[in-house]
């Protein structure tokens, strides 16, 4: 089987949640596929670079020139620049990937709008993995509720995501969220993760000092983590 992944982030940017997830998942999947091709891009991520990493996994970034062409095609949406940029990136990747003609299966994520052209054309099986969509983030972030961008994202998601052949998430809470939103089964699969073997000692001294690093969104930022630590 030949699989094409359409991702908003991936190697060498390994710090994001989605790229971390797929670095483990794709590595575990590689031995069961003839080829794996990863196309990386979004309204804010384009590059001329290409990579081939272990086991022949091919990584290609959305080319800036291709993105610029499609950004102009969606100029009528310039009132909503974030939506315009991500929509342009989605169609540009579809074009750059030659509409997926060489692949047996396409996998997208709900974060970003990369799934749109594949579901609309739907000439290959589509798997969409639900990591946490734009619409969800804007729904949970009070400061973003005043913007129409969230409504655009949610309407797009509610109309198109159910058209995927398979929807998968790695969280029971997220599974329940989407079951309430759409009339379609959502499969829950735990993430593939192989932890590194690190030797350390429990005999070291304790310290009263710690650093907490987290995302800036209100609904999953450092304040939420501090409240959880207090409860524990």
N, C-alpha and C positions, 0 to 999 in steps of 0.2 A: 504494500500500500504506500502511496505517495501522498504526504500530508503537507498542506500549506497552512501556516499559522499567521494570522493577521493580528499584530500586537502593538499597543501604544508605547511599549518600552521593552527592552531586552538587552542582552550583552552588547557592549561592555558596561552599560549602566545597570549594575546589579544591585543597587540599593533600594529600588522600589519594590513594593509588595508584589506586583504582577510579574516583574522580571525575575524576582527571587522564586516565585512559585513555578514559573515555566523553566527556569534553569534546572530545577530538580526534576520536574515532570518530563520534559523533553529528553533529558539524559536517560531517564528510566525507560522511556518509550522507544528510544532509538533502535534497540536490537529487534524490535518487532515490526519495523517499517523498512521499505525499500529505500526511501529517501524522505528527509524532512527539510523543508525550506521555511525560514522565518522571515517575514517582511515586517519591518518596524517603521511606524510612522504615526503622526497625529498632526493636528493643526499647529503644534509647536515643536514637533520633532521631525526634522528632515536632515539628510546627510548624504554625501557621495560615497561613503565607505561601504565596503562589503567585507564579510569575514567568513572563514570556514574554520569551525572549531572541531573539537574531538569527535571522532566517529563520522566525520564528513557532514556535519550539520551546517547548512548554508544559511547565512544571515545577510539580508539585504535591506538597506534603509531606503525610505521614500526619498526620491531625488528632488532637490529644491526646485529644479526647472519644471518638473512634472507638477509639483504642488502649485507653483505660480500660475500655470495654465488653468488649472481647475479652480483656483481661487478667483480668477477673473470670471469664470463661467457662473459662479455663484455670487456675483457682485450684488445682485438684488437683495441678498440677505445681509448686506453690510451693516444694517441697523443692529444685527446680532452677531458681532464679530467672532465670538468664540464658537458659536454654532456654525457660522459660515466657514471658518477655518477647518474645523473638524469634519464637516461634510465634504469640503473640497479634498481634504487628505484621504478620506475614505474612498472617493471615486478615483482619485489619482493612484492609489495603491491597487485598486481593481484593474485599472488600465496598465499600470507598470507590471503587474503579475500576469498580463495577457489573459485576463478574465479567468484565471485558474485552469486553463485548458490542460495543463500537464498533470493535474493533481486529481486524486480520487476523493479527497475529503478536505473541506475547509474548516478551520477552527478560528473563531473570533472571540473577543471579549465584549462584555456589555459596557465597560468603561471606554469612553470615546464612542465614535460612531462608525467604527471600521466595519461593522457587520452590515451596514445598510445596502451597499450594492450587491453583496453576495446573496442576501435574502430576497431582494427585489428581483434579481435575475434567476436565482435559484436553479441553476443548471447542474449543480453538484450538491451532495449532502452537506449540510451546515450544522456544526456544533457550536453553540454559543455558551461560553463559561461565564457565570455570573459572579464577578468579583466585587462589585459595588459600582453602580452606574452613576453617570452624571445626575440623572433624575433623583436617585436616592440621596446623594450627597446634598443636593440643593433642597430636598425635602426635609432633611435633618438639620441643616445649617440655617438658623434663624436669620442671619444677616443676608442670606441669598434669596429668601422667600419673596422679596419685593420685586425681583427681576423676572421678566417674561422668558428669559433664557431657560429657566427651570421648567416652565410649562412646555416649551418646545421640545426639550429633551424627553420629558415624561410622555408626551403624546407620541413621539417617535418610538420610544421604547415599548409602550403599550400596544402600538399598532404592528410593529415589526418583530420584536423578540419572540412572540408566540409562533411565528412562522418558521422558526428554526426547527430542524429535524429533531434535535435533542438540546435540552437546556440542562446544564450541570452547575452545581455550586458545591463548595466545600464547607458550608456552614448550615447547621440546622435552622438557625434563626433566619438566615437569608432564604432558605428554602421555604419557610413558612411565610415570609414577607411576599415572595413572588406568587405563591399559591393563592394568596388573597387578592393579588392584583390581576392575574391572568388565568384564563381557563386552559391550563396545560400542565402536564406533569413536569415536575422539576426533580431531577435526580441529585441526590446528595452523595458525593464521594469525598472521602478525606484526602487531604493533600499528600502527595508523594514527597517524603523528606528523608534524606539520609544524613544524619548529623555527623559532623567531623569528630574524629577521636582525639580528644584533648585531655591530657593528663594534668591534674591539678591537685593541690593538697588542701585538706580541711583544717590543717594545723596553723594556718596563718592567723594573725591578729585581726580583730574586728575594728571597724571604723564607724563613726557616726556620720560620715560624709558620703553622699551619693549624688550622681548626676542622673536626671531623668530626661530622656529625649523622646519626643513624640511629635505627631503631626499637629498642625495649627488649627484644624477644624474644631469648632466648639464641641461637637458630639463625639470626638475621639481624640481629644488633645490631652496634654499633661494634667489638667485639672481632674479629668475623669480617672486617670491612672492614680493620682494622689488619693482620691476618694476611695478607690478600690483597695489601696494599701491600708488606709485607715480602717476599713471594714475588716480586713484580714487581721 
